[in-house]
């Protein structure tokens, strides 16, 4: 990795930071969503075991948040190679992509966790709330998807030095 | 529920010892099928596998074949695949509950 004005030695640090932030924050959000929704499902399952299958939807959605982080991390990681020039601009770009996916994933996971927990408990008593719960969950999920879209668009403008 | 079942099993064993094997409880087969049917477990395992392998598999599958190294579209495909798994899960979960109700209705008819 040759050093130059636009591609200093420390440029990959920011790209690697983007990978790490995407995975760490995104998986933190997915973990919170899975755990909080799982508490609700465990509470519902003891009273209405027949509702468990439908109540697992928030857990699947929290899993998708982790997939978004994984996709952007793999995407950034494939762009950083030790034998090519890596500009500081690309480093900041990858940092922005990773942070946008990671932090929106954290927000989406937090939403899915709280809505999932309260939603499945309400669904236990009133079955009509199911459609509303799924809709709210989708709106929470879309927050993470927006982060991924921004990350992918940012990733398209990486250029050669 | 399970603890209750064990208690009732012990009672039948005691009855077996006291009476001979012709008691109605002894001739009846006890219900030893697991609480969650195997089909449901296979479905859940299938969705787990689809969630773990599907999106990232689609990314690497389409990266160099369909999109010729354009990783943006491959990433978008991976995200789309994850959402397809979610939609499939929602549909299966809805059908699962309906099939439970249908099965319950059929068994009620048979018992008549």
Boltz contact constraints between the chains, C-beta under 6 A:
constraints:
  - contact:
      token1: [A, 53]
      token2: [B, 93]
      max_distance: 6.0
  - contact:
      token1: [A, 53]
      token2: [B, 96]
      max_distance: 6.0
  - contact:
      token1: [A, 54]
      token2: [B, 93]
      max_distance: 6.0
  - contact:
      token1: [A, 60]
      token2: [B, 86]
      max_distance: 6.0
  - contact:
      token1: [A, 60]
      token2: [B, 89]
      max_distance: 6.0
  - contact:
      token1: [A, 63]
      token2: [B, 51]
      max_distance: 6.0
  - contact:
      token1: [A, 64]
      token2: [B, 82]
      max_distance: 6.0
  - contact:
      token1: [A, 64]
      token2: [B, 86]
      max_distance: 6.0
  - contact:
      token1: [A, 67]
      token2: [B, 55]
      max_distance: 6.0
  - contact:
      token1: [A, 67]
      token2: [B, 82]
      max_distance: 6.0
  - contact:
      token1: [A, 71]
      token2: [B, 75]
      max_distance: 6.0
  - contact:
      token1: [A, 71]
      token2: [B, 78]
      max_distance: 6.0
  - contact:
      token1: [A, 71]
      token2: [B, 79]
      max_distance: 6.0
  - contact:
      token1: [A, 75]
      token2: [B, 71]
      max_distance: 6.0
  - contact:
      token1: [A, 75]
      token2: [B, 75]
      max_distance: 6.0
  - contact:
      token1: [A, 148]
      token2: [B, 79]
      max_distance: 6.0
  - contact:
      token1: [A, 152]
      token2: [B, 72]
      max_distance: 6.0
  - contact:
      token1: [A, 152]
      token2: [B, 75]
      max_distance: 6.0
  - contact:
      token1: [A, 155]
      token2: [B, 72]
      max_distance: 6.0
  - contact:
      token1: [A, 156]
      token2: [B, 72]
      max_distance: 6.0
